[in-house]
Amino acid sequence: MARGADSPPSAREAKHQQHLKDLRLLRRVRDRIDRDYAQPLDVEALARGVNVSAGHLSREFRAAFGESPYSYLMTRRIERAMALLRRGDLSVTDVCFAVGCSSLGTFSTRFSELVGMSPSAYRRMTAEQAQVAGLPGCVVKQATRPIRNREATPAPGQ
């Protein structure tokens, strides 16, 4: 039986519509992290920006993207830090603050977890690598992207 234009949506349709609305909010949060990674961001501030609780945002973000908002933020910061360290004109401390981290210790620990070496070791290694020189930035970024230690396993086909 076909529904009329004025008929209320079924529970299934309403749930689907709410899911789509939630995904739009989560993409807004992810886009904000991508754009404002160097700003002081925390899960509470991100949640306030979309009018949900920090716990709800964390659960939904992890379900949608395979990692928490904080992990996603730190991955963006570390990716940018890698690019700045490859340039070689900034100290590790300057890079730490340039990407929005306020603690050199936390930055170094997280960098080491994601990249597999300390920021200074990475800077030395990339300075010595001739193979990175001359490659387009987009290729270098993809080839040197931090790989999580099984924190978020990519879905098949990604």
Residue pairs with C-beta under 8 A, 6 or more apart in sequence:
9 17
22 60
22 64
23 64
25 50
25 52
26 60
26 61
26 64
26 65
28 49
28 50
29 46
29 49
29 50
29 57
29 61
29 69
30 61
30 65
30 72
32 41
32 46
32 49
33 41
33 46
33 69
33 72
33 73
33 76
34 76
37 73
37 76
37 77
37 80
37 99
37 100
38 77
38 80
38 98
38 99
38 100
39 100
40 100
40 102
41 73
41 100
42 70
43 54
43 57
43 58
43 68
43 69
43 70
44 54
46 54
46 57
46 69
47 53
47 54
47 56
47 57
50 57
52 60
57 69
58 68
58 69
58 70
61 67
61 68
61 69
61 72
62 68
65 72
65 152
66 152
66 153
66 154
66 155
67 75
67 148
67 151
67 152
71 148
71 151
71 152
74 110
74 114
75 114
75 146
75 148
77 99
77 100
77 101
77 107
77 110
78 99
78 110
78 111
78 114
78 115
78 146
79 141
79 145
79 146
80 98
80 99
81 95
81 96
81 98
81 99
81 107
81 111
81 119
82 115
82 122
82 144
82 146
83 137
83 140
83 141
84 90
84 95
84 98
84 99
85 92
85 95
85 119
85 122
85 123
85 126
86 123
86 126
86 132
86 140
86 144
88 123
88 126
88 127
90 98
92 104
92 108
92 119
92 120
92 123
93 104
95 119
96 103
96 104
96 107
96 108
96 119
99 107
101 107
107 119
108 118
108 119
111 118
111 119
111 122
112 118
112 119
113 149
114 146
114 147
114 148
114 149
115 122
115 146
117 125
126 132
132 140
132 144
135 143
